[in-house]
Amino acid sequence: MITPDATEPRSTPLRGVHEQLGASMTEFAGWLMPLRYRSETAEHQAVRASAGLFDLSHMGEIIVDGPGAAAALDYALVGQPSSMAPGRARYTMICAADGGVLDDLIVYRLDDQEFLVVANAANTSVVETALRERADGHDAQITDQTEAYALIAIQGPAAAGILGPLTDVALDGVKYYTGHRGTVAGREVLLARTGYTGEDGFEVFSQPGDAEHIWMTLSGAGAAAGLVPAGLAARDTLRLEAGMPLYGSELGPDTTPFDAGLGRVVKLDKPGDFVGRAALAAAAQAPPRRVLVGLRGGTRRVPRHGYPVLWDGQARGTVTSGAPSPTLGVPIAMAYVEPEVAAEAGAGPPEADQHGAADGPHGAADSRLAVDIRGRAEPAVLTPLPFYHRTHERPR
């Protein structure tokens, strides 16, 4: 297990590149990361219009391998990794016995007996410990390999065109949520068609010593197409527009996948037991405790995490994430509200497919709905998630 120094944030292999580019650096989940390079709004808009380049090397990489690896993951996670073919990836979660989310994950099946589990940076140790405990009795090994990987993402409609000439992987054949071993810029990588922006794009897992070469090659190749480096701030507004949950905001130990409208990731029909099955089966049948909804602000003031959502002047929910939307030009937020509020305001539960289209507000502004922003009730409109839907098709 990797134990970060409590006083000194860890650096990714690309720290020197970020500093040369003049990035504003910040501590995030124990890592020193680029928050923005110049303008987070410009970085956001570049990803929507062309492409952005992200350093994601703070993410946790955990290898689960051995003859019992698939069975161990079936027991440990709410999904069914054993049903995945080699080369496929899947979004899933690891939950506590009471159904609360410990982390949301992407699992890649590298071959019959080897899986790569990608965890959020702040939760890597928690996930590794839980996997190790839950693998007991299975013929499987759990290894934190975070220090063995760098991770670079290229996201946006121009991503495939920029990356294509630099890799030996035929991108036309790379489906969404797959991972392929190959080369990028002449260096061996695992190339995945995944991302956290709402756009098409790729994530490149490489050896740390190859990261700077890959970054600089992609940067040079994409400059004419409008590719720019992008930091954590743009990544957050991009994922918010795309209605994608963030651990610590929309997800956490007091939240089940069903609360977040993500019950589809829970495979209650898979054979055998798994941690949290009883609690999650009950949650699937129970009336919702709260509903995750989208909000569009009726003024220029921005709803932020923790602000109360008001209905008829009474607090009936809480904002989980909020920011000005560079794409829509208005403040947006996600919030948990009481089911009655969601029903009366006409939003209903989130769509099962979090990448579905959203054509605008669900209804006209309702004076009964507001967000308490520093003591002032600011009007809001319930809006289907996601706020943004890209117009170009993603590979199936």
C-alpha positions as CSV (number, residue, x, y, z in Angstrom):
1,M,0.0,0.0,0.0
2,I,1.3,3.5,-0.8
3,T,1.1,5.9,2.1
4,P,1.4,9.5,0.9
5,D,3.6,11.9,3.0
6,A,1.2,13.8,5.3
7,T,3.0,17.1,4.8
8,E,4.2,17.0,1.2
9,P,1.8,16.4,-1.7
10,R,3.0,13.9,-4.3
11,S,4.0,15.0,-7.7
12,T,3.0,13.4,-11.0
13,P,5.6,12.6,-13.6
14,L,4.4,15.7,-15.5
15,R,4.9,18.3,-12.8
16,G,7.8,19.9,-14.6
17,V,5.8,20.2,-17.8
18,H,2.9,21.9,-15.9
19,E,5.3,24.4,-14.2
20,Q,6.9,25.2,-17.6
21,L,3.5,25.9,-19.0
22,G,2.8,28.3,-16.1
23,A,0.0,26.2,-14.6
24,S,-1.6,27.3,-11.3
25,M,-0.9,24.3,-9.1
26,T,-3.0,23.1,-6.2
27,E,-3.0,20.3,-3.7
28,F,-5.8,17.8,-4.5
29,A,-6.3,14.4,-2.8
30,G,-2.7,14.4,-1.6
31,W,-1.2,15.3,-5.0
32,L,0.1,18.5,-6.5
33,M,-2.0,19.1,-9.6
34,P,-2.6,21.7,-12.3
35,L,-5.8,23.7,-11.5
36,R,-5.7,25.8,-14.6
37,Y,-3.1,27.0,-17.1
38,R,-4.5,30.4,-18.1
39,S,-8.3,30.4,-18.3
40,E,-10.4,27.5,-17.1
41,T,-13.2,28.8,-19.3
42,A,-11.1,28.7,-22.4
43,E,-9.8,25.2,-21.5
44,H,-13.4,24.0,-21.0
45,Q,-14.5,25.5,-24.4
46,A,-11.5,24.0,-26.1
47,V,-12.6,20.5,-25.0
48,R,-16.1,21.1,-26.3
49,A,-14.9,22.6,-29.6
50,S,-11.7,20.7,-30.3
51,A,-9.6,18.9,-27.6
52,G,-8.0,19.2,-24.2
53,L,-5.1,17.4,-22.7
54,F,-5.3,16.3,-19.0
55,D,-2.8,14.9,-16.5
56,L,-4.8,12.2,-14.5
57,S,-1.7,10.5,-13.0
58,H,-3.2,11.1,-9.5
59,M,-5.8,8.4,-10.1
60,G,-5.2,5.1,-8.4
61,E,-4.4,1.9,-10.3
62,I,-4.9,-1.4,-8.6
63,I,-4.1,-4.7,-10.3
64,V,-6.2,-7.8,-9.4
65,D,-4.9,-10.9,-10.9
66,G,-4.9,-14.7,-10.4
67,P,-7.2,-17.6,-11.2
68,G,-9.8,-16.2,-8.7
69,A,-9.6,-12.6,-9.8
70,A,-12.9,-12.5,-11.6
71,A,-14.8,-14.2,-8.7
72,A,-13.1,-11.9,-6.2
73,L,-14.2,-8.8,-8.0
74,D,-17.7,-10.1,-8.5
75,Y,-17.9,-10.5,-4.7
76,A,-16.2,-7.1,-3.9
77,L,-18.1,-4.9,-6.4
78,V,-21.7,-4.2,-7.3
79,G,-21.1,-5.1,-10.9
80,Q,-20.1,-8.4,-12.6
81,P,-16.6,-8.1,-13.9
82,S,-16.5,-11.8,-14.7
83,S,-19.0,-11.2,-17.5
84,M,-16.5,-8.8,-19.3
85,A,-14.5,-10.0,-22.2
86,P,-10.8,-9.2,-22.2
87,G,-10.3,-5.7,-23.6
88,R,-13.6,-4.3,-22.2
89,A,-14.0,-1.8,-19.4
90,R,-17.0,-1.0,-17.2
91,Y,-18.1,1.7,-14.8
92,T,-19.0,0.3,-11.4
93,M,-18.9,0.9,-7.7
94,I,-17.6,-0.6,-4.5
95,C,-20.0,-0.4,-1.6
96,A,-20.1,-1.0,2.1
97,A,-22.3,-3.7,3.6
98,D,-25.0,-1.0,4.2
99,G,-25.0,-0.1,0.5
100,G,-23.1,3.2,0.9
101,V,-20.7,4.0,-1.9
102,L,-17.0,3.7,-0.9
103,D,-15.9,4.7,-4.4
104,D,-16.9,4.7,-8.1
105,L,-14.5,2.9,-10.3
106,I,-13.6,1.8,-13.8
107,V,-12.6,-1.8,-14.2
108,Y,-10.6,-3.0,-17.2
109,R,-10.2,-6.7,-18.0
110,L,-6.7,-6.9,-19.4
111,D,-6.8,-10.7,-19.9
112,D,-8.6,-13.8,-18.5
113,Q,-6.9,-13.5,-15.1
114,E,-5.9,-9.9,-14.8
115,F,-8.0,-6.7,-14.1
116,L,-7.0,-3.1,-13.7
117,V,-9.2,-1.2,-11.2
118,V,-9.0,2.6,-11.5
119,A,-10.0,4.4,-8.3
120,N,-10.3,8.0,-7.3
121,A,-7.1,9.4,-5.9
122,A,-8.5,10.2,-2.5
123,N,-9.9,6.6,-2.2
124,T,-7.1,4.5,-3.5
125,S,-6.1,3.2,-0.1
126,V,-9.7,2.5,0.9
127,V,-10.4,0.6,-2.3
128,E,-7.2,-1.4,-2.0
129,T,-7.9,-2.4,1.6
130,A,-11.4,-3.4,0.8
131,L,-10.4,-5.4,-2.2
132,R,-7.7,-7.2,-0.2
133,E,-10.2,-8.0,2.5
134,R,-12.8,-9.2,0.1
135,A,-10.4,-11.3,-1.9
136,D,-9.7,-13.4,1.2
137,G,-10.5,-17.0,0.2
138,H,-10.1,-16.4,-3.5
139,D,-7.0,-17.2,-5.5
140,A,-6.3,-13.6,-6.3
141,Q,-3.6,-11.0,-5.6
142,I,-4.3,-7.3,-5.0
143,T,-1.4,-4.9,-5.8
144,D,-1.5,-1.1,-5.7
145,Q,0.4,-0.1,-8.9
146,T,-0.3,3.6,-8.8
147,E,3.4,4.5,-8.9
148,A,3.9,2.3,-12.0
149,Y,1.5,4.3,-14.1
150,A,1.1,7.8,-15.6
151,L,-2.3,8.6,-17.0
152,I,-2.9,11.2,-19.7
153,A,-6.4,12.0,-21.2
154,I,-7.1,13.6,-24.5
155,Q,-10.7,14.6,-24.8
156,G,-12.9,16.4,-27.3
157,P,-14.3,16.0,-30.9
158,A,-10.8,16.4,-32.4
159,A,-9.2,13.8,-30.1
160,A,-9.3,10.8,-32.4
161,G,-8.0,12.9,-35.3
162,I,-5.0,14.1,-33.3
163,L,-4.2,10.7,-31.7
164,G,-4.8,8.5,-34.7
165,P,-1.5,9.1,-36.6
166,L,0.5,8.7,-33.3
167,T,-0.7,5.2,-32.4
168,D,-0.6,1.7,-33.9
169,V,-4.1,1.0,-32.6
170,A,-6.8,1.4,-35.2
171,L,-9.1,3.9,-33.5
172,D,-12.0,3.2,-35.8
173,G,-12.2,-0.2,-34.1
174,V,-11.9,1.0,-30.6
175,K,-15.3,1.0,-29.0
176,Y,-16.4,3.1,-26.1
177,Y,-15.3,1.6,-22.8
178,T,-12.6,-0.6,-24.2
179,G,-8.9,-0.8,-23.5
180,H,-6.2,-1.9,-26.0
181,R,-2.5,-2.5,-25.5
182,G,-0.5,-0.7,-28.2
183,T,1.8,2.3,-28.6
184,V,1.4,6.0,-28.6
185,A,4.3,8.2,-29.8
186,G,6.3,5.0,-30.0
187,R,5.8,4.1,-26.3
188,E,4.0,1.1,-25.0
189,V,0.6,2.0,-23.4
190,L,-2.8,0.8,-22.5
191,L,-5.1,3.0,-24.7
192,A,-8.7,3.3,-23.4
193,R,-11.7,5.0,-25.0
194,T,-13.0,6.5,-21.7
195,G,-13.3,9.9,-20.1
196,Y,-15.0,12.2,-17.7
197,T,-16.0,15.2,-19.8
198,G,-19.0,14.2,-21.8
199,E,-17.0,14.2,-25.0
200,D,-15.4,11.4,-27.0
201,G,-11.8,10.9,-26.0
202,F,-9.1,8.6,-24.8
203,E,-7.1,7.8,-21.7
204,V,-3.5,6.7,-22.1
205,F,-1.9,4.6,-19.4
206,S,1.9,4.6,-19.7
207,Q,5.1,4.1,-17.7
208,P,5.9,7.2,-15.7
209,G,9.1,7.8,-17.6
210,D,7.2,7.9,-20.9
211,A,4.6,10.5,-19.8
212,E,6.5,13.6,-20.8
213,H,7.3,12.3,-24.3
214,I,3.7,11.3,-24.9
215,W,2.4,14.6,-23.5
216,M,4.7,16.7,-25.7
217,T,4.1,14.7,-28.8
218,L,0.3,15.0,-28.4
219,S,0.6,18.7,-27.7
220,G,2.7,19.3,-30.8
221,A,0.4,17.2,-33.0
222,G,-2.8,18.8,-31.7
223,A,-1.7,22.5,-31.7
224,A,-3.1,23.2,-35.1
225,A,-6.4,21.6,-34.2
226,G,-6.8,23.7,-31.1
227,L,-5.7,21.2,-28.5
228,V,-4.8,22.9,-25.2
229,P,-3.7,21.6,-21.8
230,A,-6.6,21.6,-19.3
231,G,-6.6,21.5,-15.5
232,L,-8.8,20.3,-12.7
233,A,-11.1,23.3,-12.8
234,A,-12.2,22.7,-16.4
235,R,-12.5,19.0,-15.8
236,D,-15.0,19.7,-13.0
237,T,-17.2,22.0,-15.1
238,L,-17.1,19.6,-18.0
239,R,-18.2,16.6,-15.9
240,L,-20.9,18.8,-14.2
241,E,-22.4,19.8,-17.6
242,A,-22.3,16.1,-18.5
243,G,-24.2,15.1,-15.4
244,M,-21.4,12.9,-14.2
245,P,-21.2,12.3,-10.4
246,L,-18.2,13.2,-8.3
247,Y,-17.2,11.2,-5.2
248,G,-17.5,13.4,-2.2
249,S,-20.3,15.4,-3.8
250,E,-22.9,13.3,-5.5
251,L,-21.5,10.0,-4.1
252,G,-20.3,9.0,-0.7
253,P,-20.7,6.5,2.2
254,D,-24.2,7.9,3.0
255,T,-25.3,7.5,-0.6
256,T,-26.4,4.4,-2.4
257,P,-26.1,4.0,-6.2
258,F,-29.9,4.2,-6.3
259,D,-29.9,7.6,-4.6
260,A,-27.7,8.9,-7.4
261,G,-29.9,7.4,-10.2
262,L,-27.2,4.8,-10.9
263,G,-29.0,1.7,-9.8
264,R,-28.2,0.3,-13.3
265,V,-24.7,-0.5,-12.2
266,V,-25.9,-2.8,-9.4
267,K,-26.2,-6.4,-10.7
268,L,-28.6,-8.0,-8.2
269,D,-29.2,-10.9,-10.6
270,K,-25.5,-12.0,-10.8
271,P,-24.8,-15.4,-9.3
272,G,-23.4,-15.6,-5.8
273,D,-23.3,-13.1,-3.0
274,F,-21.6,-9.7,-3.0
275,V,-20.9,-7.1,-0.3
276,G,-23.9,-4.9,0.1
277,R,-26.3,-7.2,-1.7
278,A,-29.1,-7.3,1.0
279,A,-29.0,-3.5,1.6
280,L,-29.0,-2.7,-2.1
281,A,-31.8,-5.1,-2.9
282,A,-33.9,-3.4,-0.2
283,A,-32.9,0.0,-1.6
284,A,-34.0,-1.1,-5.1
285,Q,-37.5,-1.8,-3.8
286,A,-37.9,1.1,-1.4
287,P,-39.3,4.5,-2.3
288,P,-36.5,6.9,-3.0
289,R,-35.1,8.8,0.0
290,R,-34.0,11.6,-2.2
291,V,-33.6,12.4,-5.9
292,L,-30.6,13.7,-7.7
293,V,-31.7,16.6,-10.0
294,G,-30.3,19.3,-12.2
295,L,-30.8,23.0,-11.5
296,R,-30.4,26.0,-13.7
297,G,-30.0,29.2,-11.9
298,G,-32.4,32.0,-12.6
299,T,-29.8,34.7,-11.8
300,R,-26.1,35.1,-12.2
301,R,-25.4,34.0,-8.7
302,V,-23.9,30.4,-8.5
303,P,-25.3,27.6,-6.3
304,R,-22.3,25.9,-4.6
305,H,-21.8,22.6,-2.7
306,G,-23.8,22.5,0.5
307,Y,-26.2,25.4,-0.3
308,P,-29.8,24.6,0.8
309,V,-32.4,24.0,-1.9
310,L,-35.7,25.8,-1.0
311,W,-39.2,24.9,-1.8
312,D,-41.8,27.4,-0.6
313,G,-39.1,29.0,1.5
314,Q,-38.3,25.8,3.3
315,A,-35.0,23.8,3.0
316,R,-35.9,20.6,1.1
317,G,-32.6,19.6,-0.4
318,T,-28.9,20.4,-0.8
319,V,-26.7,21.4,-3.7
320,T,-23.9,18.8,-4.3
321,S,-22.0,20.5,-7.2
322,G,-22.4,23.9,-8.8
323,A,-20.6,26.2,-11.2
324,P,-21.1,28.7,-14.0
325,S,-21.6,26.7,-17.2
326,P,-19.3,27.9,-20.0
327,T,-21.4,26.1,-22.6
328,L,-24.9,27.2,-21.4
329,G,-24.0,30.6,-20.1
330,V,-25.9,30.2,-16.9
331,P,-25.1,28.8,-13.4
332,I,-25.9,25.1,-13.1
333,A,-25.9,22.7,-10.2
334,M,-26.7,19.1,-9.2
335,A,-28.6,18.7,-6.0
336,Y,-30.4,16.1,-3.9
337,V,-34.0,17.0,-3.1
338,E,-36.8,15.3,-1.4
339,P,-38.9,13.1,-3.8
340,E,-42.0,15.2,-3.3
341,V,-40.1,18.4,-4.4
342,A,-38.8,16.6,-7.5
343,A,-42.3,15.4,-8.4
344,E,-44.1,18.7,-7.7
345,A,-41.5,20.6,-9.7
346,G,-41.8,18.1,-12.6
347,A,-38.2,16.7,-12.8
348,G,-38.8,13.2,-11.6
349,P,-35.8,10.8,-11.1
350,P,-32.7,11.1,-13.2
351,E,-32.6,9.3,-16.5
352,A,-31.1,5.8,-16.4
353,D,-28.7,6.7,-19.1
354,Q,-26.6,9.6,-17.6
355,H,-25.4,10.5,-21.1
356,G,-28.9,11.1,-22.5
357,A,-29.9,14.3,-24.1
358,A,-31.1,17.4,-22.3
359,D,-32.8,20.0,-24.5
360,G,-33.3,22.6,-21.9
361,P,-35.3,23.4,-18.7
362,H,-38.0,20.9,-17.8
363,G,-40.4,23.7,-17.3
364,A,-40.8,27.4,-16.8
365,A,-39.2,29.1,-13.7
366,D,-41.2,28.3,-10.6
367,S,-41.1,30.9,-7.9
368,R,-41.5,28.1,-5.3
369,L,-38.0,26.7,-6.1
370,A,-34.9,28.5,-5.1
371,V,-31.4,28.1,-3.7
372,D,-30.3,29.8,-0.5
373,I,-27.1,31.6,-1.7
374,R,-25.6,33.3,1.3
375,G,-28.9,34.2,2.9
376,R,-30.7,35.2,-0.3
377,A,-33.2,33.0,-2.1
378,E,-32.2,32.8,-5.8
379,P,-34.8,31.3,-8.2
380,A,-33.9,28.0,-10.0
381,V,-35.4,25.6,-12.5
382,L,-35.3,21.9,-12.3
383,T,-33.6,20.5,-15.4
384,P,-33.1,16.9,-16.7
385,L,-29.6,15.6,-16.4
386,P,-27.2,15.8,-18.2
387,F,-27.2,19.6,-19.0
388,Y,-25.1,19.0,-22.1
389,H,-25.2,16.4,-24.8
390,R,-22.6,16.3,-27.5
391,T,-23.9,16.3,-31.1
392,H,-21.3,13.9,-32.5
393,E,-21.7,10.2,-32.1
394,R,-19.5,8.1,-29.8
395,P,-18.4,4.6,-30.8
396,R,-20.7,1.9,-29.5
